Amino acid sequence: NALKVIFGKSSCSEFSKEAYTAVVYHNRSPDFHEEIKVKLPATLTDHHHLLFTFYHVSCQQKQNTPLETPVGYTWIPMLQNGRLKTGQFCLPVSLEKPPQAYSVLSPEVPLPGMKWVDNHKGVFNVEVVAVSSIHTQDPYLDKFFALVNALDEHMFPVRIGDMRIMENNLENELKSSISALNSSQLEPVVRFLHLLLDKLILLVVRPPVIAGQIVNLGQASFEAMASIINRLHKNLEGNHDQHGRNNLLASYIYYVFRLPNTYPNSPSPGPGGLGGSVHYATMARSAVRPASLNLNRSRSLSNSNPDISGTPTSPDDEVRSIIGSKGLDRSNSWVNTGGPKAAPWGSNPSPSTESTQAMDRSCNRMSSHTETSSFLQTLTGRLPTKKLFHEELALQWVVCSGSVRESALQQAWFFFELMVKSMVHHLYFNDKLDAPRKSRFPERFMDDIAALVSTIASDIVSRFQKDTEMVERLNTSLAFFLNDLLSVMDRGFVFSLIKTCYKQVSSKLYSLPNPSVLVSLRLDFLRIICSHEHYVTLNLPCSLLTPPASPSPSVSSATSQSSGFSTNVQDQKIANMFELSVPFRQQHYLAGLVLTELALILDPDAEGLFGLHKKVINMVHNLLSSHDSDPRYSDPQIKARVAMLYLPLIGIIMETVPQLYDFTETHNQRGRPICIATDDYESESGSMISQTVAMAIAGTSVPQLTRPGSFLLTSTSGRQHTTFSAESSRSLLICLLWVLKNADETVLQKWFTDLSVLQLNRLLDLLYLCVSCFEYKGKKVFERMNSLTFKKSKDMRAKLEEAILGSIGARQEMVRRSRGQLERSPSGSAFGSQENLRWRKDMTHWRQNTEKLDKSRAEIEHEALIDGNLATEANLIILDTLEIVVQTVSVTESKESILGGVLKVLLHSMACNQSAVYLQHCFATQRALVSKFPELLFEEETEQCADLCLRLLRHCSSSISTIRSHASASLYLLMRQNFEIGNNFARVKMQVTMSLSSLVGTSQNFNEEFLRRSLKTILTYAEEDLELRETTFPDQVQDLVFNLHMILSDTVKMKEHQEDPEMLIDLMYRIAKGYQTSPDLRLTWLQNMAGKHSERSNHAEAAQCLVHSAALVAEYLSMLEDRKYLPVGCVTFQNISSNVLEESAVSDDVVSPDEEGICSGKYFTESGLVGLLEQAAASFSMAGMYEAVNEVYKVLIPIHEANRDAKKLSTIHGKLQEAFSKIVHQSTGWEVGNVLVS
């Protein structure tokens, strides 16, 4: 009865009953090299065997004799004691055909009456190799499965090999077989992993009844699982996902693991073989085997092979199982069922006591379970319920110790995920998903979880310095576990667990010299917990610290002046919303933790946490990004609620102002419009000529202050702050802008009312910095960056090739490096420098930039588009915030200083590259500000007025018509406002003329044609202004426009001689001479000349221009102020240059300095004069004209002496000493030269 199971060859049928070897010619001990493949039947019995028949083949056929004559027989039984027989065999060969029923015996057994070759010795060698998904071929696994199957089917005694195991001995054998699983080979364990874990879980959940006694195998099974999982993890290192989880184990949890069925006779929720036996808990053996046992045999696994009896999963079951694996609480309601106050904070006892309590409880619980069950058994003959896997798992984990605990900690993720899935399945299959969270799980289970989390947290805290890698994994696993628990358990309870972890870490932090590693772990922990899909809901964004009068504040209440001034109680509540106060942190628990971490790490006094700045800023940035892109929060009102969770962020970032990267510095290096009406954020003695000279102006090495004046308030503490990187600062400022954009305006307005002037100025400094940070760079910058990166990577690759190919030998390179002679790379950093490093990771650019380095044109354009959109959005948010600030402070007493700051930010944004959309809104805001507070611009912030004129004129020459029309309107209204205040607009006239001359002298991309069009528009406005038609206003505008046209004409000439520096300077001199009657404009053009000379390193000429400027200032200063120590006028400067008398104001047409708008620039002051003289001295010094340096300081010394400024005097005398020593040095050199010549 041969079966058709031998695979045929290519030309034959698929399966055949027999296979032949090749004929071996004239060889008494032949070797057969064939490999024969057999398909094993699904169900094997003791009768299945392989039969080998040996033939003698005749070469010459004789009469009446067949070609093939059988000469011997031997066989191999497939099963022996239930196990597959594999390996190498040396079989005896029978000369006679075997008798009936021979197959149950092995050929090694001498059958009576049979003849054997060589007296029954082994003569035929054969090897059998099995590839099976049913037969384990491992004695330890075989024994375990056989014993579990015997329990399943109640077949006693059990035969395993030569052993017979009786029921009374079954318990010991089962325990020993579970502990021996660790000795099994790895390959079969991997192949049968899912079944093995299922059976172990089944033993935990359903303690078997052996000889009428319940056998508790929970601990043994847990130990076996822990060791198997750890072993798999160590030996299959290449099979891990990005989180370090073994793929086999992860797929088991996700696809295979199902809770065994809840009641003995209910169908299993999972696939057939996983439901377990229904007879685990019966008292005695059943006489009739239930039908279900035919389906639930432990070896019936495969659904793909029709020969194997099994229960394929129905589609309904599949759907149910998928729902089960995903059965989380997905309610998107704002209201939280549990709430953070559900469990009292800090109610947990210490970990050690919890562990001992859990241990005691485990004993008591087991015994009480046994008593109850035995009592019920006597009544019903059956155990009522089974254990719940997650409860048993938590208990076993808490009470385990030693190597088992270590193994479980190593692979904590597996047990955590298993526990969570078991909990979700339990809720799903028992219809508890809609039950109140507090009643979902028993108290003892929650106690176990609390004890487990507490002990694991103490492990993290105590071992983070020794087992860094393991602790990182453990910390991440614990965080993901708590994240999952938030979906299924009472939230208040989970928050108490988070608090437990935090307490343990905090208590350790105080005693650590370098806490950065532990704080980094805590950040990872918090980041994972905050990635929960209902993170916003968990923070209770709807329960406000200050109850609003109405859910959506009305327009009238938002705009009314009185709403900013509320009762003290309400003010206190508003303050709580913007500070990390106790009420805030209690109400918005997770957001409070995030912001507390941010404040802690960004604190300049926090030692050793500098490396975590980027990490914590990225965490907040990513959270806000996720809220912004979440469709659930797209509604503006909901977004305002979300932003409310981050209001303290504004205060935190305001505290970090001195540490933020200074984006304004890079802005200044690219060159500002150089003019007398320069920005206020340059220092008082700031240079118009050259930014580099500016640093040495006052003879000190203090770098030039480039931030607004109020930055001085923040950085006077004397501490040396560590500055954040540009990337971190940018991310932090984006977070700030997101909160300002989405927060409720009325709430912001109330808070701004409570802020001091200093704090509001600090906020304005932040907005000023934001303008510089998000300035649009343009496509050319992206293209340049792209080419630089590509060039740098090519240079680095060339260096690497050079080192590899040996043109620089390793020894030679080492010698050069030790001498510090390694050449500097084009990127400006020494390749290896003097750091005694053979290789530096940060230099391998091509390794880090795995993507294509050279970006395509489309990518560059896309980047530029995104950058442009971001710049517009950021600036519009800044503008909205400025509007709120103006509304807030317009009714307060100290509005002047703050409105000045607002104007400063506004002007700075006009100076940067902006989109047309933004500029339209910006001009509208500027016009509103000027019309509301005209006295601010024309009486207090006069320099801001000059700056504003310059900005407006610059935009009047824009190539975009909408910008030109808005700028023209703003400029016209500025003149009109000034005229209305005093029936004269000399100041604006003066400032505009000065601004134009400055713009003409310095701006490269200045368009004369467009500016003429704008001036024509202004003239039209004046002519058509009905209200002022009868006044002198239109004529004055006409005069001004005529003057401006004249300046433009001079400019055209200058542009023609752009390439001829001498001619250009000559023209500038003529223009300056033309402004003899207008001191401010003459000063501007003298400054422009000095700037041009400095650019060409003509320091002596630049110095002379500066001396003329100082003489001009001195002349008018002597008319304004009668101070003895000041120079009398330009006569004082005669010793330096005889031409200086040109600056004397003696002619009839000289304007009186008392007239409004005349000599109002910042240089027509004592400090302005000092600044100009110091710059002149510096230029003379650079030119080597040391005698002139002395003459300049002769004018300066009396001023400083009168002010008793000892510091400045010491600096001046130091510089004089240098100048005189250089004169001496040069003259001695000259005398020696004379002697040699003679």
Residue pairs with C-beta under 8 A, 6 or more apart in sequence:
2 17
2 18
2 51
3 17
3 41
4 15
4 16
4 17
5 15
5 38
5 39
5 40
5 41
6 15
6 16
6 17
6 18
6 19
6 36
6 37
6 38
6 39
7 14
7 15
7 36
7 37
7 38
7 39
8 14
8 15
8 16
15 39
19 34
19 36
21 32
21 34
22 32
22 33
22 34
23 57
24 30
24 31
24 32
38 50
40 78
40 130
40 132
41 48
41 307
42 134
42 302
42 305
42 307
42 308
42 309
43 307
43 308
43 309
44 78
44 79
44 84
45 79
46 77
46 79
46 103
46 104
47 103
47 104
48 77
48 78
48 79
48 103
49 75
49 76
49 77
49 78
49 103
50 75
50 76
50 78
50 128
51 73
51 75
52 73
52 74
52 75
52 76
52 91
52 124
52 126
53 70
53 72
53 73
54 70
54 71
54 72
54 73
54 93
54 124
55 68
55 69
55 70
55 71
56 68
56 69
56 71
57 67
57 68
58 65
58 66
58 67
58 68
58 69
61 67
70 97
71 95
72 93
72 94
72 95
72 117
73 93
73 94
73 96
73 97
73 98
74 91
74 92
74 93
74 94
74 107
74 124
75 91
75 98
75 102
75 103
75 107
76 85
76 89
76 91
76 106
76 107
76 126
76 128
77 85
77 103
77 104
77 105
77 106
78 84
78 85
79 85
80 106
81 159
81 160
81 161
81 162
82 142
82 146
82 159
82 160
83 135
83 137
83 139
83 142
83 161
84 130
84 132
84 135
84 137
85 128
86 128
86 129
86 130
86 137
87 127
87 128
88 125
88 126
88 127
89 125
89 126
89 127
89 128
90 122
90 123
90 124
90 125
91 107
91 108
91 122
91 123
91 124
91 125
91 126
92 107
92 108
92 116
92 117
92 118
92 120
92 121
92 122
92 123
92 124
93 107
93 116
93 117
93 123
93 124
94 107
94 111
94 114
94 115
94 116
94 117
95 114
95 115
95 116
95 117
96 114
96 115
98 111
98 114
99 111
99 114
102 111
105 111
110 116
110 120
117 123
130 137
133 191
133 301
133 302
134 299
134 301
134 302
134 308
136 142
136 145
136 188
136 191
136 192
137 188
138 184
138 185
138 188
138 189
139 161
139 184
140 177
140 180
140 181
140 183
140 184
141 181
141 184
141 188
141 189
141 192
141 196
142 160
143 160
143 173
143 177
143 180
144 177
144 178
144 180
144 181
144 196
144 199
145 195
145 199
145 298
145 299
146 158
146 160
147 158
147 160
147 165
147 170
147 173
147 174
147 177
148 174
148 199
148 202
148 203
148 298
149 155
149 297
149 298
149 299
150 156
150 158
150 165
150 170
151 170
151 174
151 208
151 210
151 277
151 280
152 276
152 277
152 279
152 280
152 293
152 296
152 297
152 298
153 277
153 279
153 289
153 293
153 297
154 279
154 282
154 285
154 286
156 165
156 166
156 167
156 170
156 285
157 164
157 165
157 166
157 167
158 164
158 165
158 170
159 165
165 173
167 210
167 211
168 211
170 210
170 211
171 210
171 213
171 215
174 208
174 210
174 215
174 217
175 217
175 220
178 200
178 203
178 217
178 220
178 221
178 223
178 224
179 220
179 223
179 224
181 189
181 196
181 224
181 227
181 228
182 224
182 227
182 228
182 231
186 231
186 232
186 235
189 196
189 228
189 231
189 232
190 232
190 236
190 248
193 228
193 232
193 248
193 249
193 252
194 252
194 256
195 273
195 298
195 301
196 228
197 225
197 228
197 252
197 256
197 257
198 256
198 257
198 273
198 274
199 298
200 221
200 224
200 225
201 221
201 225
201 257
201 260
201 389
202 260
202 276
203 217
203 218
203 220
203 221
204 217
204 218
204 221
204 222
204 387
204 389
204 392
204 393
204 396
205 259
205 260
205 276
205 386
205 387
205 388
205 389
205 392
206 260
206 276
206 280
206 281
206 386
206 387
207 214
207 215
207 216
207 217
207 218
207 387
208 214
208 215
208 217
208 280
208 281
209 215
209 280
209 281
209 282
209 283
209 383
212 283
214 369
214 370
214 373
214 374
214 383
216 366
218 387
218 392
218 395
218 396
219 396
219 399
219 400
222 393
222 396
222 397
222 400
222 404
222 408
223 400
223 404
226 400
226 404
226 407
226 408
226 411
226 415
227 404
227 407
229 246
229 249
229 407
229 411
229 414
230 407
230 410
230 411
232 246
232 248
232 249
233 240
233 246
233 249
233 410
233 411
236 246
236 248
239 246
239 247
239 248
240 246
240 247
241 247
241 250
243 413
243 476
244 413
244 473
245 413
245 414
249 411
249 414
250 417
253 414
253 417
253 418
253 421
254 325
256 270
256 274
257 418
257 421
257 422
258 268
258 269
258 270
258 271
258 274
258 321
258 324
258 425
259 269
259 270
259 389
259 422
259 425
259 426
259 429
260 268
260 274
260 275
260 276
260 386
261 267
261 268
261 269
261 275
261 276
262 386
262 429
262 430
264 278
264 281
264 382
265 278
267 275
268 274
268 275
268 276
269 275
269 317
269 320
269 321
269 324
269 425
269 429
270 313
270 317
270 321
271 303
271 311
271 312
271 313
271 317
272 295
272 296
272 300
272 310
272 311
272 312
272 313
273 296
273 297
273 298
273 300
273 301
273 310
273 311
275 296
276 296
277 293
277 296
278 290
278 292
278 293
278 296
279 286
279 290
279 293
281 382
281 383
281 386
282 381
282 382
283 377
283 381
283 382
294 309
295 309
295 310
295 311
297 309
300 308
300 309
300 310
301 308
301 310
302 308
302 310
303 310
303 312
303 313
313 321
323 428
324 424
324 425
324 428
324 429
325 421
325 424
325 425
327 424
327 425
327 427
327 428
327 433
328 424
328 487
328 488
329 433
329 487
329 488
330 533
332 534
332 537
332 632
333 537
334 537
334 541
334 542
335 542
336 491
336 537
336 538
336 540
337 436
337 437
337 491
338 437
338 438
338 489
338 490
338 491
338 492
338 493
339 491
339 492
339 540
340 491
340 492
340 495
340 540
340 586
340 589
341 492
341 586
342 438
342 490
342 491
342 492
342 493
343 490
343 492
343 493
343 495
343 496
344 496
345 496
345 499
346 496
346 499
346 503
347 496
348 354
348 450
348 454
348 496
348 500
349 357
350 454
351 451
351 454
351 455
351 457
351 458
354 398
354 447
354 450
354 451
354 454
354 455
355 398
355 399
355 451
355 455
357 447
357 451
358 395
358 398
358 399
358 447
358 448
358 451
359 398
359 399
361 395
361 444
361 447
362 395
362 398
362 399
365 395
365 444
373 383
373 384
376 382
376 383
376 384
377 383
388 422
388 426
388 445
389 418
389 422
390 419
390 420
390 422
390 423
390 426
390 445
391 442
391 444
391 445
391 448
393 415
393 418
393 419
393 422
394 419
394 445
394 448
394 449
394 452
395 448
397 405
397 408
397 415
397 452
398 448
398 451
398 452
398 455
400 408
408 415
409 456
409 459
409 470
409 474
410 470
410 473
412 456
412 473
412 474
412 477
412 478
412 481
413 473
413 476
413 477
413 480
416 477
416 478
416 480
416 481
416 484
417 480
417 481
417 484
419 481
420 481
420 484
420 485
420 488
423 441
423 488
423 489
424 488
426 432
427 433
427 435
427 440
427 488
432 440
437 488
437 489
437 490
437 491
438 490
440 488
440 489
440 490
441 489
446 489
446 493
449 485
449 497
450 496
450 497
450 500
453 478
453 482
453 497
453 500
453 501
454 500
454 504
456 474
456 478
457 478
457 500
457 501
457 504
457 505
458 504
459 471
459 474
460 471
460 474
460 475
460 478
460 501
460 504
460 505
460 521
461 504
461 505
461 508
461 518
463 470
463 471
464 471
464 517
464 518
464 521
465 517
468 517
471 521
472 521
472 524
475 521
475 524
475 525
476 524
476 525
476 528
478 501
478 525
479 524
479 525
479 526
479 527
479 528
479 529
480 528
482 494
482 497
482 498
482 529
483 528
483 529
483 531
483 532
485 494
485 497
486 494
486 529
486 532
486 534
486 538
487 532
487 534
491 538
495 589
498 529
498 589
498 593
501 525
502 522
502 593
505 518
505 521
505 522
508 518
509 515
509 518
509 519
512 518
513 608
514 608
515 608
515 609
516 608
516 609
516 611
516 612
519 597
519 600
519 601
519 609
519 612
520 612
520 615
522 597
523 597
523 612
523 615
523 616
523 619
526 590
526 593
526 594
526 597
526 619
527 619
527 622
529 590
530 590
530 594
530 619
530 623
531 626
532 538
535 590
535 623
536 627
536 633
536 642
536 645
538 589
538 590
539 588
539 589
539 590
539 591
539 645
540 587
540 588
541 588
541 641
541 642
541 644
541 645
542 641
543 587
544 577
544 644
545 573
545 576
545 577
545 583
545 584
545 587
546 570
546 573
546 574
546 576
546 577
549 557
550 557
552 637
553 744
553 746
557 563
557 746
558 745
558 746
558 749
559 887
561 891
563 746
563 749
563 750
564 749
564 750
564 752
564 753
564 888
564 891
565 753
566 574
566 750
570 750
571 750
571 754
574 747
574 750
574 751
574 754
575 581
575 751
575 754
576 583
576 584
577 584
577 644
577 647
577 648
577 747
577 751
578 647
578 648
578 650
578 651
578 751
579 648
579 651
580 592
580 595
580 596
580 599
580 648
580 652
584 592
584 648
585 592
585 593
585 596
586 592
588 645
591 645
591 646
594 619
594 620
594 623
595 620
595 646
595 648
595 649
595 652
597 616
597 619
598 616
598 617
598 619
598 620
598 649
598 652
599 648
599 652
599 655
600 606
600 609
601 609
601 612
601 613
601 616
602 613
602 616
602 617
602 652
602 655
602 656
602 659
603 609
603 655
604 656
604 658
604 659
604 719
604 721
604 722
605 719
610 722
613 724
613 725
613 728
614 725
614 727
614 728
617 724
617 728
617 731
617 732
617 735
618 731
620 646
620 649
620 732
620 735
621 731
621 732
621 734
621 735
624 646
624 734
624 735
624 738
624 739
627 633
627 639
627 642
628 738
632 638
633 639
633 642
636 742
639 742
640 742
640 743
640 744
642 742
643 738
643 739
643 741
643 742
643 743
643 744
644 743
644 744
644 747
646 735
646 738
646 739
647 739
647 743
647 747
647 751
649 735
649 736
649 739
650 736
650 739
650 740
650 763
653 732
653 733
653 735
653 736
653 766
654 759
654 762
654 763
654 766
656 724
656 732
657 711
657 714
657 762
657 765
657 766
657 769
658 711
658 714
658 715
658 721
659 721
659 722
659 723
659 724
660 723
660 724
660 729
660 732
660 733
660 766
660 769
661 723
661 724
661 725
661 726
661 728
661 729
661 730
662 706
662 707
662 723
662 769
663 726
663 729
663 769
663 772
663 773
663 775
664 681
664 706
664 707
664 768
664 769
664 772
665 706
666 772
667 772
667 775
667 912
668 691
668 706
669 691
671 691
672 678
672 679
672 911
673 911
673 950
673 954
673 998
673 999
673 1002
673 1003
674 688
674 689
674 998
674 1001
674 1002
674 1087
674 1088
674 1091
675 688
675 950
675 994
675 995
675 998
675 999
675 1001
675 1002
675 1084
675 1087
676 688
676 946
676 994
676 998
676 1080
676 1083
676 1084
676 1087
676 1161
676 1162
676 1163
677 943
677 946
677 947
677 949
677 950
677 991
677 994
677 995
677 998
677 1161
678 686
678 688
678 947
679 907
679 908
679 911
679 947
680 708
680 709
680 904
680 943
680 944
680 947
681 705
681 706
681 707
681 708
681 709
681 768
681 904
681 908
682 694
682 704
682 705
682 706
683 694
683 697
683 704
683 705
684 1162
684 1167
684 1171
685 694
685 697
685 698
685 1167
685 1170
685 1171
685 1174
685 1175
686 694
686 697
686 704
686 1171
687 693
687 694
687 697
687 1175
688 1087
688 1090
688 1091
689 1087
689 1090
689 1091
689 1094
689 1102
689 1175
690 1091
690 1094
690 1095
691 704
693 1094
693 1175
693 1178
693 1179
694 704
695 701
695 702
695 703
695 704
696 1178
697 704
697 1171
697 1174
697 1175
697 1178
698 1174
698 1208
698 1211
699 1174
699 1208
699 1211
699 1212
699 1214
699 1215
700 1211
705 711
705 712
707 765
707 768
707 769
708 761
708 764
708 765
708 768
708 901
708 904
710 758
710 761
710 762
710 764
710 765
710 901
711 765
713 758
713 761
713 762
714 762
714 765
715 721
724 732
729 773
730 773
733 766
733 769
733 770
733 773
733 774
734 874
736 766
736 770
737 770
737 873
737 874
737 877
737 878
740 748
740 877
740 880
740 881
741 877
741 880
745 884
748 881
748 884
749 884
749 887
749 888
752 760
752 763
752 884
752 885
752 888
752 889
753 888
753 892
755 763
757 894
757 897
757 898
760 885
760 889
760 898
760 901
761 897
761 898
761 901
763 885
764 885
764 898
764 901
764 902
764 904
764 905
765 901
767 878
767 881
767 882
767 905
768 904
768 905
768 908
770 874
770 878
771 874
771 875
771 878
771 905
771 908
771 909
771 912
772 908
772 912
773 874
774 870
774 871
774 874
774 875
775 871
775 912
775 913
776 867
776 868
776 871
776 912
776 913
776 914
776 915
777 864
777 867
777 913
778 864
778 913
779 860
779 861
779 864
782 860
782 863
782 864
782 867
783 860
786 854
786 855
786 860
789 845
789 849
789 853
790 853
790 854
791 826
792 826
792 827
792 845
793 845
793 846
793 849
793 853
795 825
795 826
795 827
796 825
796 843
796 844
796 845
796 846
797 846
799 825
799 831
800 844
802 808
803 813
813 822
813 832
816 822
817 832
817 834
817 836
818 836
820 833
820 834
822 830
822 831
822 832
822 833
823 830
823 831
824 830
824 831
825 831
825 843
829 843
831 840
831 843
832 838
832 840
846 853
855 863
868 915
871 913
871 914
871 915
871 918
872 914
872 915
872 917
872 918
875 909
875 914
875 918
875 922
876 917
876 918
876 921
878 905
878 909
879 906
879 909
879 918
879 921
879 922
879 925
882 902
882 905
882 906
882 925
883 925
885 898
885 902
886 899
886 902
886 929
886 932
889 895
889 898
889 899
890 932
890 933
895 933
896 936
896 940
899 929
899 933
899 936
900 936
900 940
900 941
900 944
902 929
903 929
903 936
903 937
903 941
903 944
903 948
904 944
906 922
906 925
906 926
906 929
907 944
907 947
907 948
907 951
909 918
909 922
910 919
910 922
910 926
910 951
910 952
910 955
911 951
914 922
916 960
916 962
916 963
919 955
919 963
919 966
919 967
920 962
920 963
920 966
923 955
923 966
923 967
923 969
923 970
924 966
926 948
926 970
927 969
927 970
927 973
929 936
930 937
930 970
930 973
930 974
930 977
931 973
931 977
934 977
934 978
934 980
934 981
935 981
937 944
937 945
937 948
937 974
937 977
938 945
938 977
938 978
938 981
938 987
942 987
942 1160
943 1161
943 1162
945 987
945 988
945 991
946 991
946 994
946 995
946 1161
948 974
949 971
949 974
949 988
949 991
949 992
949 994
949 995
950 995
950 998
950 999
952 967
952 970
952 971
952 974
953 967
953 971
953 992
953 995
953 996
953 999
953 1011
954 999
954 1003
954 1006
955 963
955 964
955 966
955 967
956 964
956 967
956 968
956 971
956 1010
956 1011
956 1014
956 1015
957 964
957 999
957 1006
957 1007
957 1008
957 1010
957 1011
957 1014
958 964
958 967
958 1007
958 1010
959 1007
959 1010
964 1010
964 1013
964 1014
964 1017
965 1017
967 1014
968 1014
968 1017
968 1018
968 1021
969 1021
971 992
971 1014
971 1018
972 1017
972 1018
972 1021
972 1022
974 988
975 985
975 988
975 989
975 992
975 1018
975 1037
975 1040
976 1025
976 1028
976 1033
978 984
978 985
978 987
978 988
979 985
979 1028
979 1031
979 1033
979 1036
982 1156
983 1031
983 1032
984 1036
984 1156
985 1033
985 1036
986 1155
986 1156
986 1157
986 1158
987 1156
987 1157
987 1160
988 1157
989 1036
989 1039
989 1040
989 1157
990 1078
990 1080
990 1081
990 1157
990 1158
990 1160
991 1157
992 1040
992 1044
993 1040
993 1043
993 1044
993 1047
993 1078
993 1081
994 1080
994 1081
994 1084
994 1161
996 1044
996 1047
996 1048
997 1047
997 1071
997 1075
997 1081
997 1084
997 1085
997 1088
998 1084
998 1088
999 1006
1000 1006
1000 1047
1000 1048
1000 1050
1000 1051
1000 1054
1001 1054
1001 1068
1001 1084
1001 1085
1001 1088
1001 1091
1002 1088
1002 1091
1006 1051
1008 1048
1008 1051
1008 1052
1008 1055
1011 1048
1012 1045
1012 1048
1015 1041
1015 1044
1015 1045
1018 1037
1018 1041
1019 1037
1019 1038
1019 1041
1022 1028
1022 1033
1022 1034
1022 1037
1022 1038
1023 1034
1025 1033
1025 1034
1028 1034
1047 1071
1050 1067
1050 1071
1050 1074
1053 1067
1054 1064
1054 1067
1054 1068
1054 1071
1057 1063
1057 1064
1057 1067
1058 1064
1061 1092
1061 1096
1064 1092
1065 1089
1065 1092
1065 1093
1065 1101
1068 1085
1068 1088
1068 1089
1068 1092
1069 1089
1071 1085
1072 1082
1072 1085
1072 1086
1072 1089
1075 1081
1075 1082
1075 1084
1075 1085
1076 1082
1076 1147
1077 1147
1077 1149
1077 1150
1077 1151
1078 1151
1079 1112
1079 1115
1079 1116
1079 1145
1079 1151
1079 1153
1079 1158
1079 1159
1079 1164
1080 1158
1080 1159
1080 1160
1080 1161
1080 1164
1082 1112
1083 1109
1083 1112
1083 1113
1083 1161
1083 1163
1086 1105
1086 1106
1086 1108
1086 1109
1086 1112
1087 1105
1087 1109
1089 1105
1090 1102
1090 1105
1090 1106
1090 1109
1090 1179
1091 1102
1093 1099
1093 1101
1093 1102
1093 1105
1094 1102
1094 1179
1099 1179
1099 1180
1099 1182
1099 1183
1100 1179
1100 1180
1100 1183
1100 1185
1102 1179
1103 1176
1103 1179
1103 1180
1103 1183
1103 1185
1103 1188
1104 1137
1104 1139
1106 1172
1106 1173
1106 1175
1106 1176
1106 1179
1107 1133
1107 1136
1107 1137
1107 1140
1107 1176
1107 1192
1108 1137
1108 1139
1108 1140
1108 1142
1108 1143
1109 1163
1109 1172
1110 1133
1110 1169
1110 1172
1110 1173
1110 1176
1110 1195
1111 1129
1111 1130
1111 1132
1111 1133
1111 1140
1111 1143
1112 1130
1112 1143
1113 1163
1113 1164
1113 1168
1113 1169
1113 1172
1114 1126
1114 1127
1114 1128
1114 1129
1114 1130
1114 1132
1114 1133
1114 1169
1115 1129
1115 1130
1115 1143
1115 1144
1115 1145
1116 1145
1116 1153
1116 1159
1116 1164
1117 1126
1117 1164
1117 1165
1117 1166
1117 1169
1118 1126
1118 1127
1118 1128
1118 1129
1119 1145
1119 1152
1119 1153
1120 1153
1120 1154
1120 1159
1120 1164
1121 1166
1123 1166
1123 1202
1124 1202
1125 1198
1125 1199
1125 1201
1125 1202
1126 1166
1126 1169
1126 1199
1127 1133
1127 1169
1127 1195
1129 1144
1129 1145
1130 1140
1130 1141
1130 1142
1130 1143
1130 1144
1131 1141
1131 1144
1132 1195
1133 1140
1133 1195
1134 1140
1134 1141
1135 1191
1135 1194
1136 1188
1136 1191
1136 1192
1151 1158
1152 1158
1153 1159
1153 1164
1161 1168
1162 1168
1163 1169
1163 1171
1163 1172
1166 1199
1169 1199
1170 1196
1170 1199
1173 1192
1173 1195
1173 1196
1174 1196
1176 1192
1177 1189
1177 1192
1177 1193
1177 1196
1177 1215
1180 1186
1180 1188
1180 1189
1180 1192
1181 1189
1181 1215
1181 1218
1181 1219
1184 1222
1186 1219
1186 1220
1186 1222
1186 1223
1187 1223
1189 1215
1189 1216
1189 1219
1190 1216
1190 1219
1190 1220
1193 1212
1193 1215
1193 1216
1196 1212
1197 1209
1197 1212
1200 1208
1200 1209
1200 1212
1201 1209
